[in-house]
Amino acid sequence: ITVKELVTTDDGKEEWLVSQQKLPLPASILKSIKDEPSQNLPMKKSYRLEATISFVRSSGNSLDAGHHVLHVRVPVEHEIEALNKQLRQIEMCLEEKEQAPPDTKHISL
């Protein structure tokens, strides 16, 4: 795990603080390494990032002011469903605009 954090030093400068921690390998990886013939080592394994957490600082003088945001990988079906919903909403807004009198200055969302 690698964590990068933007911190403000005592003299007021901002710099990235990097923290790292190694995690034990999953049992399935250890088994595959053990079972692999030595001529094929070292071998590469890939992992897929499922989620990240970000800290978003609010504007202002306090370094602690802000909030955390969790970014999570979602299945493609959910992404397609969300995009289709947005498309339907846009189509609905365009229909309202076409039906509104010419002097209307806004449309509802």
C-alpha positions as CSV (number, residue, x, y, z in Angstrom):
1,I,0.0,0.0,0.0
2,T,1.3,3.4,-0.9
3,V,-0.2,6.6,0.5
4,K,0.6,10.0,-0.8
5,E,-0.5,13.0,1.2
6,L,-0.1,16.7,0.5
7,V,1.1,18.2,3.7
8,T,2.2,21.7,4.7
9,T,5.6,21.9,6.4
10,D,6.4,24.2,9.4
11,D,7.7,26.8,7.0
12,G,4.4,26.9,5.1
13,K,5.5,25.0,2.0
14,E,3.5,22.1,0.6
15,E,5.1,18.8,-0.2
16,W,4.0,15.2,-0.8
17,L,4.6,12.8,2.1
18,V,4.8,9.2,0.9
19,S,4.1,6.3,3.2
20,Q,4.5,2.7,2.2
21,Q,3.6,-0.6,3.8
22,K,4.1,-4.1,2.3
23,L,1.2,-6.5,2.7
24,P,1.5,-10.3,2.9
25,L,0.9,-12.0,-0.3
26,P,-2.4,-13.9,-0.7
27,A,-2.2,-17.7,-0.2
28,S,-3.1,-18.3,-3.8
29,I,-0.1,-16.3,-5.0
30,L,2.3,-18.1,-2.6
31,K,1.0,-21.4,-3.9
32,S,1.4,-20.5,-7.5
33,I,5.0,-19.3,-6.8
34,K,5.7,-22.6,-4.9
35,D,4.3,-24.7,-7.8
36,E,6.1,-22.7,-10.5
37,P,9.3,-24.3,-11.9
38,S,12.3,-22.2,-10.8
39,Q,13.3,-21.4,-14.4
40,N,10.1,-19.4,-14.8
41,L,10.8,-17.2,-11.7
42,P,10.5,-14.3,-11.0
43,M,7.0,-14.0,-12.3
44,K,4.6,-11.1,-12.4
45,K,1.2,-10.9,-10.9
46,S,-1.3,-8.1,-11.4
47,Y,-3.9,-6.8,-9.0
48,R,-6.9,-4.6,-9.8
49,L,-7.6,-1.6,-7.7
50,E,-11.1,-1.8,-6.3
51,A,-11.3,1.4,-4.3
52,T,-9.4,4.5,-3.3
53,I,-10.0,7.1,-0.6
54,S,-9.2,10.8,-1.2
55,F,-9.2,13.6,1.3
56,V,-10.4,16.8,-0.4
57,R,-9.4,20.0,1.4
58,S,-11.9,22.8,1.8
59,S,-10.9,26.3,1.0
60,G,-9.8,28.2,4.1
61,N,-7.0,28.4,6.5
62,S,-7.6,25.2,8.4
63,L,-5.5,22.3,7.2
64,D,-8.0,19.8,8.8
65,A,-11.0,21.3,7.0
66,G,-12.3,19.0,4.2
67,H,-13.9,15.7,3.6
68,H,-13.1,12.1,2.5
69,V,-14.3,10.7,-0.9
70,L,-14.5,7.0,-1.6
71,H,-13.9,6.1,-5.2
72,V,-15.2,2.5,-5.9
73,R,-15.0,0.4,-9.0
74,V,-18.5,-0.4,-10.1
75,P,-19.7,-3.2,-12.5
76,V,-20.0,-2.1,-16.1
77,E,-23.8,-2.7,-16.0
78,H,-24.2,-0.1,-13.3
79,E,-22.2,2.4,-15.3
80,I,-24.3,1.8,-18.4
81,E,-27.5,2.1,-16.3
82,A,-26.3,5.4,-14.9
83,L,-25.4,6.8,-18.3
84,N,-28.7,5.7,-19.8
85,K,-30.5,7.4,-16.9
86,Q,-28.6,10.6,-17.5
87,L,-29.4,10.4,-21.2
88,R,-33.1,10.0,-20.4
89,Q,-33.0,13.0,-18.1
90,I,-31.3,15.1,-20.9
91,E,-34.0,14.0,-23.4
92,M,-36.7,15.0,-20.9
93,C,-35.2,18.4,-20.4
94,L,-34.9,19.0,-24.1
95,E,-38.5,18.0,-24.6
96,E,-39.6,20.5,-21.8
97,K,-37.6,23.2,-23.5
98,E,-39.2,22.6,-26.9
99,Q,-42.7,22.7,-25.3
100,A,-42.0,25.8,-23.2
101,P,-43.2,29.2,-24.4
102,P,-40.4,31.2,-26.2
103,D,-40.1,33.7,-23.3
104,T,-39.2,31.0,-20.7
105,K,-35.7,31.6,-19.3
106,H,-35.1,28.3,-17.6
107,I,-35.9,24.6,-17.7
108,S,-36.4,22.3,-14.7
109,L,-34.1,19.4,-13.9
